[in-house]
Amino acid sequence: MNLVVPAASSAFAAALALLGCALTVRVIMNRVRTNVQAGDGGDARLGQAVRAHANFAEQTPLALLVLVLAEALGAPALAIYVLGAVLVVARLVSAWGLSRSLGATPQRQAGAGLTVLTVVVTSLLVLYRVFIVH
C-alpha cells in the first residue's frame, strides 16, 4: 500500500481547529466576564459557550479521523472535499445554534444531523476502501 499524505482532510482539520480555538476563546471570555472558573455559574451565555465548545469537542475528532482515514485509503478527492465541506458547515451551524440557545434550534438540529450523516457516509467509504478495494 502506498502512503498517501491526506492533504485535503488536513486542510479541513486546520479549518475545524480554528473553529475550535474560536469556541475556546469564547468560553474564556465568558469566564472572565462572569468570574466563574468551573461550570457555568447559572449564567446562560457562559452555559451556551461551554455547551457549544463541548459539543464541538465531542463530535469533531471522530468525524475528522474517518475523513483522514478515507483519504489515506485513497478515496476520491471529490468525496473528501464534499464530506469535509459538509463537516465544516455542520460544525459551524451547530456552534451557531448552540450559541443562540441551549434548547432545540433548527441550526443545532441541522448541525447534528449533518455531522452524523458525514460520519456515517465517511465510515462506509472507509469500510468500502478497506474491504472491497484493497
N, C-alpha and C positions, 0 to 999 in steps of 0.2 A: 504494500500500500504506500502510495506517495504521500508525503507530508504536505498538507495544504495550509497555508497561512490564512486564517479566517479574517481577511481584511474588511469585508463588508460588515460582518457581525461585530467586528471590533469598533467600527465607526458607530454602530447603534449602541454598543456598550458605552462608548465615550459620551454620546448624547444623553443616555439614561443616567450616567454617572453625574453629569452636570445637573440634571433634574434632581437627583438625589441630594446633591450638595445644596441646591436652592431650597429644598424642603427642610434640610438640616438647619440652614441659616434661619429659616422662618421659625423653627422651633426655638432656636437660641434667642432670637429677637423677642419672641413672646415670653420666654422665661425671664429675660432681663426686664421686660416691661412689667411683668407680674411679680417678680422676685420669688417665683415658685421653681424650686430645683428638682422636684420629683412629682410625678403625676401631673394633673392639670389644675389643682387647687380650686376646682369649681369654675374656672374661667373658660367660657365657651370658645373664645378664639384660640386659646392655648390648646384646649382639647381637640379642636379641629386640626390644628397644625400637627399635634402629636399623632393623631389618627391618620392623617394624610401621609406623614413620614413612615409610620409603622406599616401601613398598607403597602406602600412602595417597597419597603424592605422585605415584606412577606412574599410579595408576588414576583418581583423583578428578577431575582437571582435565578430561579428555576427556568423562567422564560428565556433568559439570556443563555443559560447553559445549553438548553436544547437547540437554540439558534446557532451557537458556536459549533456544537457537535454536528448539526446538519451541514453547515458549511464545510467543516473539516472532512466530512464524509463525501464531499463532492456534490452536494445538492446544487441544482441550477441557480445561478446568480440571481435570476429574476425572482425565484422563490424566496431567497434570503432577503432581497431588497423589499419585497412586498410584505413578508412576515415581520421584518424588522421595523418597517414604517408603521405597520398596523400596531405593533407593540408600543412604539414610541407614542403614537396618537392615543392608544388606550391608557397608557400610564399618565399622560398629560390630562386627559379628560377625567380620569379617576381622581387625580390630585385636585383638579379644579372642583369637582363635585364634592369631595370630602372637605375642601376648604370653605365651601359655602354652608354646609350643614352636616351634622353627624347622622341625620336621618337619611332615608332613601331619596335620592335625587336622580333625575334622568341621566346626568353625567356620570354619577357614581355607578349606576347600573350598566350603562354603556361601556364604561371603562373596565368594569369587572367582566362583563360578557366578552368583550373583545380580547381581554387578556387570556381568559380561559380558552377561547377559540384559538388564539395564536399558539398557546402551549399544546393544545390537542393536535392541531394540524402539524405543527413542527415536530412533535413527538412521533406522529405517524410517519412523517417524512424520514426521520432518523431510523425508525424501525424498518421502513422500506429500503433505505440505503444499506442497512446492516444485513438484513435477511434476504433481500431479493437481488439487489445489485451486486453486492460483494460476495 
